């Protein structure tokens, strides 16, 4: 039987926030069984903790944001994906700003840090979240996300684009520690020229540059790729991070052109189904 896991020692990491462009300090602290993943703002007075769960997501515009009252924490998905890839159930994530550091735009730096301190197995048995029948969500533009019953966490994803240099991409992975670390974690975030413009208009993306994103111009990809299909791999990375808000997950998730919004809608639907059972 699987047991819950936490990190072997404290992790400290500093970097730039993707949207604020400001230096951010983050600490990951070991946590007791049953704690789950908890985010804590150390720059705010009073109670500033938010449990990582689908119902605590306050925004999915360009990133996944946790929010309770006036406390908000942006861009949690890459750290969450790393925790998912390492099957970590209990950890406190402290941050001294409104946003987590973006690293190199992927989850690789966070995986490396977790590998350095190691994982500590705890006494409590894991309670996995699973589905016993298909659950799906959809949106205009042919966007779909469906969770099917399965004995492991598997993701299949279709990225569809009419951009001449990108086109359609497909990837499918079982989410294990080895596969995630090697095949998914290094994939960086995507930035089309029109999205970059929209971010600037909203005063977001101030920490973005060609070192932390796959930049797609009007006719070509402007960034050397780590994988030929790096874009779809990062979409899977985001999906894994967003679904880890549910905790350990078992099932086959199939996505077509989905993003943070549909990811959270599916996670909330699964969360509500669990509450009713």
N, C-alpha and C positions, 0 to 999 in steps of 0.2 A: 504493500500500500504506500502511496506517495505521501510524504509529509511536507508541511509548510517550510518555507525557506526565507532567510533574511541574509543580509550581507555580512561578511566576516569581520569587517572593521569600517570605521568612518572613512568617507571619501570627501575630499574637498576639490572643487574645480571652479575656475574663474574663466569667463569668456564674455563675448559680446551678445546682447540680445538681438535677435533677427529684426524685430520691428522697432524697438526703441533705439537701437544703436549704442546703448549704454553698457558699460562694464557691469557684469553681474557675478556675484559670488554665490555658489551653491554648495550645500553640504548634504550628503546622504548619510543617515544614521541608522544603525541596526535597530530593529523594533521587535517587540515581543509577539508571540503567536496571537493571532486574532486582531492585530492592529490594522492590517491592510496597508494600503499605500496612502499616506497622509502628507499633504503639502502645507508648509508653514511659511508665512511671510514674516521675516525677522525685522523688517524695516517699519512695521506698523505696531502701534500700541494695542494692548488688550488681546483678546482672542482673535487670532488670525489664521486658524487652521481650516483646511478644507479636505474632506475625505474624497479620494479619487473614486468617483462612481458616476455613471451616466447621467443621473438626475441632477448632479451638481455642475454640469456643463452649462455655462451661461452664454457662450457664443462659439460659432464655428466658422466665423468669417476669416479666411486666410490662415487660420490655425485653430487649435482646440484650446478654449479658455475655461478654466474653472471659476465659478463665482458664487459667493454667498454674501448677501448684503453688499457692503462697500469693498469687500475683499475680492480681488481678482488676481488670477495667475495665468498668464498667457503662454502659449507655445509649449505645452507639456508633452506633445505626442512623441517626440524623438527620445526623450528620457523614458517615457512609458513603454515605448517599443523595446528599448534595451532591457528594461525590467522584465518584459514579457519574454524576450529571447532567452534570458537567463532563468526564467520561471521563478522570479522573486515575488513572494506574497506579501511580505511585511517590511516596510521601510518608511522612515521619515525623510521627506525632501524639504530642506530649508533653503530659502532663497531671499536675498536682501533687496529685491526689486519686484516689479510687476510681471517680469518675464523671466523664463529660464534661459540660460545661455544656449546658443545655437550650435556650438562646436564647429564642425566643418560642414554643417547642413545635413548630416546623416546621423546615424546612431553609433558609428564606429568608435568614436572617442569614449563614449559612455560604456560600451561593451568592454573596451580595453581597461578602463578603470575598475569595472566590476570583476574582470578576470584577475586583476592585480590583488584585490583584497580577498577574493574567494567567496564562496557561498557557505552559509551555516545552516545545516538541516535542523529543524526544530521538532518538538515532541508531538505537536498536533497534526492529525491527519488532514489532508487537503480535501476541501469540499468543492469539486469542480462544477462549473456552470455548463450545462449542456442543453440541447434542444431535442425534443422527442418527435417533432414534426416540423415541416418547413415554415420558416418565418421570413417575411420579406418586406421591403420598402422600395419605393420607386419615386422618380421625379421626372419632370418634363425634360425633353432632350434625350430620351432613351437611357436614362440613368437607373440602374437597378442594383440591389444588394439583397442577397438571400442567404440564410443560414440553414443548412441541412444537417440532420443527425450524422454523427461520425464518432469514431473511437479516438481520434487525435485531432489536434488543431491543424487544419489545412486551409490554405487560401488559394483560390484561382481568380485571376483578375484580367480584364480586358481594358486596355487603354486605347481609346479610339480618337483619332485626330486626322483632319484633312491637311495638316501642315506637311509640305513636301519633304522636309527633312526628318520628320518624326513618324508620320503614318500611324498604323495600328500596331500595338504591341500586346503580347500575351505572356503571362508567366504563372506558374503554379508551384507552390512549395508546401511541404509539411513543415510546421513551425517547431523545430527542435533547436537546441542550443547550438549545435554544430552548423546546421544549415543556415540559421538566422545570422550567426556571426560571420560566416563566409560569403553567403549569397545575397543577403538583404541589408544588413547593417551598414555596409559602405555606400549604399545608394543615396545620393544627395537630392535635396529638394529641387523642384522644377520651377522655372520662372520664364514664362512667355513675355514678349515685349509689351503686349497690351496689359498683362497682369502687373508688370512692373510700373506701368503708367498709372494704373488704378491704385496701387499701393502708395505711390507718391502723392496722389490726390488726397488720400486719407491720412497722410503723414505717417505711413507705415513702411516697413521694409528698409528702414534707415541703416540697419546693420548688414544689409545684403551686398554681396559682391560676387565676382566670378569664381572665387575660391570656395564658396559655400553653397553654390547652386549650379544647376545645369541651365545655362542661359540659352534661350531659343530666340534667335532673331527672326526677321521677316522671312528669310529664305534658307537659313542654315542654323545648325546648332553651334554656338560660339564657344562652348566649353569642351575640352577633351573629356571623353566619357570613360568611366571606370568599367562599365558593362555596355555592350551594344544596346541592351534594353534597360538601361539604368532608370529611365523614367517610370516604367511600370513596376520595377522593383521598389522604387521609393513610394509609389502609391500603396503597395502591399505593406511597406514599413509603417506608413501612417495608419493604415487600417488595423494592423496588429496593435499599435499603440493605443488607438481609440477603443478597441474592444477589450484591452486589458483593464479598462475601467470596471469591467464586470468581474475581474479576478481570473483565476484559471478557467480556460474555456476549452471545451471539446466540441468539435463540429466542423463541417466543411462550409466555408464562407465563399460565395461566388460574387464578384463585383464586376459591374460594367459601367465605366465612366463615373463611378461614385467618388465622393470626397468626404471631408469632415462632417458635413451636414447629414448625409445619408448614414455615415458610420455611426453617428450619435443617435440618429433615429432608430436604427436597428438595435443598437445596444440598449436604448430605453425600452424598446418593445420587448426585448428578451428579459430585461429587468422587471418590467411589469408582469410578464408571464410567470416569472419566478415568484413574485409576491403573491400571486393569486393561488399558487399551488400549495 
